[in-house]
Amino acid sequence: MNRKTAPADTPDRRAEKDRFLSEFVLALAEGVDLPEFLQSSVRRIGEILGVDRVALFFFDETAGEGALVVRSSFAAEGIAPLPRSVAGPWNLLLSRLRRLQPLASADVLGDPELAPYREAFLLIGTRSLLAVPISIDGALRGVVGAATVRSLREWTADEVSFLESAVRHLAAALKQKELVEELGRERDRLSDLLSKLEQRTHILEAVTRATQLLNFRLHAPDVLSSIVEETSRAFPSSDGSIVYVADPAGNTLSVAAVFGVGLMTQRGWGSEAIPLAKLKCAGRAFLENRPFFLEVSGFDELAGDESAETRARARAAVENAEVRQLMAAPIRVGSQRLGVVEVLAYQPDAFSPADAETLVLLAEQAAIALRNARLIEELQRSNRLKDDFLANLSHEVRTPLTGIVGWAEVLLDSRGDDPQVRRALEAILGQAEALSRMLADLIDLSRIDNFGLEMRRAKVRLADVIADSLDAVSPGAAKRDVVIRCRIDSDLPEMEGDAGRLKQVVWNLLTNGVKFSPPGSTVDVAARAAPDGGVELVVMDQGVGIAPDFLPHVFERFRQEESSSNRRFGGLGVGLSIARAIVEAHGGTIEAASEGRERGARFRVCFPRERMAGAETASPESGGATPPVAEGAGA
């Protein structure tokens, strides 16, 4: 066979090679369809090199590294192409190609190094061979081979370099393709992770929303209604839900609240206790103390064991009773099962295991809310009993107290000329009044906690309220040698409020001021128009003062600063708490201030413009009327 040399490497041929490599690189960078591009490329390589065959071999990933298969091939006119399923001598050359060096042989049949592969080359008619391994990350991944069949061929360095350049770009493209595929797999994994995260977020949002809502429900019926609504909202595929509550023995369940298609169960069975065996899903969840799924073919399978009357009532309750899937979870606190929450859907396979996790969390929140509601109801029952007791106590104590006051006044009228007797009788009357006041305070506290203070709305002149309070407090102030000074604006607007309750506030503040003031000191009262059009009342004393750390607690009930030393002042520690409740019921605010112990105290009460009667308001710059001074308190 004649030995031929490669065509002369003319400027045109070099330009064609360069153009091919440039187009090759550009096409790979633009992300062409790789199989089709490789087929056209091997054809171009064969035409540029002027060879009989060009083939691209890759490792068969299903057969391991020991097999190379043809992926793309080119055969000149009149030359039989390589079978795609026959790798020929390429597999025999693997050990040589693993060196990752090109193989250029002008005569494969006469090359001593290739003697072991002579029969294989004869089989496919190969005479000259130029093979360049495809290497990615230092590993052999395939081979590009150019061969002659009809003549021998001397391979030039330019041809070897050209084919190596093409293979390097191809290897880079394959690496990029693998990276893109890996990125796609990572994207799919990330998408799956995000989907799971979104599902988990949906679960947490549903549970959080239910928790926030249930925390505001103080009565068991409200809690149960909220449970079914939030449960249905948590599952988009749900068409309704039911909450059952268990009897104390845990043998039956009763429908407590329903939503959507759950109405058919409520109408069908009413409020009667249902044996667990009759509730095919909720009963199993309660008995086994775990989430339970149930697939049914429709209403007939679900309620087939019930009476015709029950089935008729259930069907009539909703337009469509053909439920196909149910999911239930026990409502439990620790090991105590309170009931079951169940969701229903018209579609089969509507609920997943992840939905069961959500339902369990919702059931746990429902259990806590239901238990809290029951505790609150029990507390309210206890409060009502306490109120009844206080009412009875007030009645029973006031009856003898009225007798004590009456007989003391009779004795005072008949024996009042004896100083010692008079002093004793006045002491009895003073203690009786204190006891009556304590009873009134306790009853007021009870009303504040449960039903709110009883208020009688009318137009009120604050000056009259202060004057009445001064009349009540002045005798005690005179005995303690405490002077009460009062200044009231002449044009204070009338208020909308309860005169008796407002007098209770002023009396309380004045009594406190007198009680905690030393002999010879003063208590100042001022009532004036506020800048916002309302009115403000200020009571200041020169007494024991309030420590800074106790100021935030001064209006808390039963709180008395340094109670052991304050026993000499008496009282239950509820007056200021009641005063604040009355002020707030009138839309106002009350605050306390003090510079510390033995520095006196200042209480400021403000009522807004909206609580004034009529549209006219007092001017902040208005002058004051002649201030009344408490009689007997010392001017």
Sequence and secondary structure as in RCSB ss.txt:
>XXXX:A:sequence
MNRKTAPADTPDRRAEKDRFLSEFVLALAEGVDLPEFLQSSVRRIGEILGVDRVALFFFDETAGEGALVVRSSFA
AEGIAPLPRSVAGPWNLLLSRLRRLQPLASADVLGDPELAPYREAFLLIGTRSLLAVPISIDGALRGVVGAATVR
SLREWTADEVSFLESAVRHLAAALKQKELVEELGRERDRLSDLLSKLEQRTHILEAVTRATQLLNFRLHAPDVLS
SIVEETSRAFPSSDGSIVYVADPAGNTLSVAAVFGVGLMTQRGWGSEAIPLAKLKCAGRAFLENRPFFLEVSGFD
ELAGDESAETRARARAAVENAEVRQLMAAPIRVGSQRLGVVEVLAYQPDAFSPADAETLVLLAEQAAIALRNARL
IEELQRSNRLKDDFLANLSHEVRTPLTGIVGWAEVLLDSRGDDPQVRRALEAILGQAEALSRMLADLIDLSRIDN
FGLEMRRAKVRLADVIADSLDAVSPGAAKRDVVIRCRIDSDLPEMEGDAGRLKQVVWNLLTNGVKFSPPGSTVDV
AARAAPDGGVELVVMDQGVGIAPDFLPHVFERFRQEESSSNRRFGGLGVGLSIARAIVEAHGGTIEAASEGRERG
ARFRVCFPRERMAGAETASPESGGATPPVAEGAGA
>XXXX:A:secstr
  EEE     HHHHHHHHHHHHHHHHHHHTT  HHHHHHHHHHHHHHHHT SEEEEEEE TTT TT EEEEEEEE
 TTS    TT  GGGTTTHHHHTT   EEES TTT GGGGGGHHHHHHHT  EEEEEEEEETTEEEEEEEEEESS
SEEE  HHHHHHHHHHHHHHHHHHHHHHHHHHHHHHHHHHHHHHHHHHHHHHHHHHHHHHHHHHTT  SHHHHHH
HHHHHHHHH TT  EEEEEEE TTSSEEEEEEEEETTHHHHHHHTTS EEGGG TTHHHHHHHTS EEEE SSHH
HHSTTS HHHHHHHHHHSS     EEEEEEEEETTEEEEEEEEEESSTT   HHHHHHHHHHHHHHHHHHHHHHH
HHHHHHHHHHHHHHHHHHHHHHHHHHHHHHHHHHHHHHHHTTSHHHHHHHHHHHHHHHHHHHHHHHHHHHHHHHH
T      EEE HHHHHHHHHHHHHHHHHHTT EEEEEEBTT   EEE HHHHHHHHHHHHHHHHHTS TT EEEE
EEEE TTSSEEEEEEE SS   TTTGGGTTSTT  TTHHHHGGG   S HHHHHHHHHHHTT EEEEE SSTTS 
EEEEEEE GGGBSSS    TT  B    B TTS  
